[in-house]
Amino acid sequence: MPVGAAQANFDRAAARDGTQLEAVRVPLINQQGHFALPRPAAEAVRAALEAVFRALDGEAAAQIGKRQTSLPGDFYHAPTGTFTETDETQHFTSNGPAK
């Protein structure tokens, strides 16, 4: 599936359901990922995000070395304050060997 296809499908399904979603940029969603989350506010989720990052053979030095440029979230649902990111090939990939 081409990059963007899952996002477009999700958007169409939400619209059919009457759910209004929008794209937004916030400083917390940036190229450094969980490493740039503010302390102490993010302590409740930091360990879980780090566990996922390590399980996927994430490279901490490479991630930390990225800029804190804000990235657009795929979808934001304003009434609930919920961000949704569709999982496509650009997410959660590593350069390590396949397991």
N, C-alpha and C positions, 0 to 999 in steps of 0.2 A: 504494500500500500504506500503510495507516495506521501512524503511529509506534507502535512496539512489536511490530508483526507480524513483522518480520524477526528480532527478538530472540527472540520466542516460538517461531518455526520452528526457529531454531538450537538453542534449549534442548531442544526435543522431539527433534531429530535426535541431539544428543549423548546424551540419555537412552536413546534406542533403541540407541545404540552402546555403552552401558554406561559412559559418561563422566560423572562427577559434577562439576558446575559450581556455583559459588556467586557471589553478589553481595557485593562488599566495598567499603569506602571506605578509601583511603589518601591521605595528603597530597600525593603526587606527581601524582595525577589531580585537577586542580582547574580552576577557571574561567579561569586565566591560561594554561593549556596549556603549551607548551614554554618559554615565558618564565619560568616558575617552577621549572623543573628545577634541582636543586642543581649548583653548580660545585664541583669539576671532574668529578664523577662522570658527568655527562651530556654531556660534551664530545664523546664519540664519536658521539652521535646528534643533537646540536644543529644542525649544518649541514644534515643531511638534512631534519629537521623544519622548519627555516627555509625551505629551498628549496620544500617543499610548500606552506607557508603563503603564501609570495610568489607562487607559481604560481597559487594560488587567490584572489589579490587580497586576502589578509588585511590587516586594518588593525591595525598594531602598537600604535598608541596606544590604540585601543579595547580590544584584548586585554590589554595591560599594565594598563589602568585597572580591570579586573575584580578582584573579590575572590579571595583564595586559598582559597575555600570548597571543601572536598573534594567530589568528585562520585563517585557510585557507578559502578564499572566494570560493564559488562553481565555479564561472566562472569570468574571466576577459577578456574583449575585448580590446586589446591593441590599435587598431586604434582610438577608441573613448574614451578610459580611463574609460569604464563602468564596474562596478562590478555588478554581478547578483547573488542573493541568491535564491535558490528554497525553497519554503515554505513546510516544512515537519513537522512531529509531534514533533521534538525536538525544534522547533521555536515557540515563542509566546504562550507558555503554562504557566499556573499558577497552584498553588496548591489550589487555592480558589474554592469556590463552582461554579458549572456551572450556567450560567445565561440564 
